Amino acid sequence: MLGEAGSGHTGGSLSVTDILTTLFFSELKHDPQNPSWQERDRFILSKGHAAPALYAALARTGYFSSDELLTIRKLNSSLQGHPDMNKTPGVEMSTGSLGQGLSVACGMAVAARDKSGKPGYRVYAVLGDGELNEGQVWEAAASASHYKLDNLCAIVDNNGLQIDGRTQDVMNMDSISDKWKAFGWNVIEADGHDMQNLLAALSSARNETGRPTVIVAKTVKGKGITFMENKAGWHGVAPSQEQVCQALEELKK
Ligand SMILES: Cc1ncc(C[n+]2csc(CCOP(=O)(O)OP(=O)(O)O)c2C)c(N)n1
């Protein structure tokens, strides 16, 4: 996709792919044939630059044809460089400006409650660890526990890198888990590339009552492609045609 477009965010799309695959194929209550089904679970990709991974999940689950994936970032395509809720079926919220997704997720989680206070659907939001630098994330975190949003699950794609280097060097947020705990959240640590582990974490989040859950998922930026793994330089760079061939060969193994 990005090789064809000649631009876009490769590293953070690959780190979040296993998380999105687990969500879209096994966790979310959704109907790709009816994207606006009232009772569907809501999903927000707060780290919107990882749009290619979201588009792949949406296409593979049937929201639109996989042929469209190669139109990403082209003029008039429904697949913009960052998710656009007005253009792409299955995209619940336009994102790309970091820090805002969890606030919207909180609003959706409140709206999911019927008059008895019982939630009608669940809300999931995926954030980057670099994104946690944004203050608005923590306003939303405080609000979610205040309103006891147990139908809300945040997942942090904890790949340790962001645009300019290691998250610890750019703005150290350690310990990420302790910070969420301090904000009143149920915290689960998981391996973001182990689907069984992710499924267990998501199931435990579903059973939690009275507080929201965050899954701090350890991931590798550029996962699956040897020459991209753990390299901050691959944050916002598209592979050349030669690199695409090499990457596809590696993914087949
Ligand atoms: C408000 C805002 N500031 C800056 C940016 C530019 N930006 C895009 S991605 C990124 C780094 C994000 O790091 P992280 O959340 O760790 O993403 P990942 O490593 O998972 O791709 C930045 C600073 C942005 N999109 N929005």
The ligand as a Tripos MOL2 file, in Angstrom:
@<TRIPOS>MOLECULE
LIG
   26    27     1     0     0
SMALL
NO_CHARGES

@<TRIPOS>ATOM
      1 C1         -1.1700   16.7410   17.9450 C.3       1 LIG1
      2 C2         -0.1230   16.1220   17.0740 C.ar      1 LIG1
      3 N1          1.1660   16.4730   17.2530 N.ar      1 LIG1
      4 C3          2.1330   15.9140   16.4700 C.ar      1 LIG1
      5 C4          1.7990   15.0230   15.4900 C.ar      1 LIG1
      6 C5          2.8850   14.4480   14.5930 C.3       1 LIG1
      7 N2          3.1120   13.0340   14.8820 N.ar      1 LIG1
      8 C6          2.6060   12.0730   14.0960 C.ar      1 LIG1
      9 S1          2.9770   10.5500   14.6330 S.2       1 LIG1
     10 C7          3.8700   11.1760   15.9410 C.ar      1 LIG1
     11 C8          4.5520   10.2670   16.9220 C.3       1 LIG1
     12 C9          3.5780    9.3490   17.5700 C.3       1 LIG1
     13 O1          4.2390    8.3730   18.3150 O.3       1 LIG1
     14 P1          3.4740    7.0970   18.7810 P.3       1 LIG1
     15 O2          2.1750    7.4960   19.3590 O.co2     1 LIG1
     16 O3          4.3800    6.3190   19.6810 O.co2     1 LIG1
     17 O4          3.1910    6.3490   17.4340 O.3       1 LIG1
     18 P2          3.8330    5.0010   16.8410 P.3       1 LIG1
     19 O5          5.2430    4.9000   17.2730 O.co2     1 LIG1
     20 O6          3.0420    3.8980   17.4480 O.co2     1 LIG1
     21 O7          3.6580    5.0960   15.3780 O.co2     1 LIG1
     22 C10         3.8530   12.5540   15.9390 C.ar      1 LIG1
     23 C11         4.5240   13.4080   16.9410 C.3       1 LIG1
     24 C12         0.4320   14.7000   15.3270 C.ar      1 LIG1
     25 N3          0.0170   13.8290   14.4040 N.pl3     1 LIG1
     26 N4         -0.5050   15.2400   16.1490 N.ar      1 LIG1
@<TRIPOS>BOND
     1     1     2 1
     2     2     3 ar
     3     2    26 ar
     4     3     4 ar
     5     4     5 ar
     6     5     6 1
     7     5    24 ar
     8     6     7 1
     9     7     8 ar
    10     7    22 ar
    11     8     9 ar
    12     9    10 ar
    13    10    11 1
    14    10    22 ar
    15    11    12 1
    16    12    13 1
    17    13    14 1
    18    14    15 2
    19    14    16 1
    20    14    17 1
    21    17    18 1
    22    18    19 2
    23    18    20 1
    24    18    21 1
    25    22    23 1
    26    24    25 1
    27    24    26 ar
@<TRIPOS>SUBSTRUCTURE
     1 LIG1         1 GROUP 0 **** ****
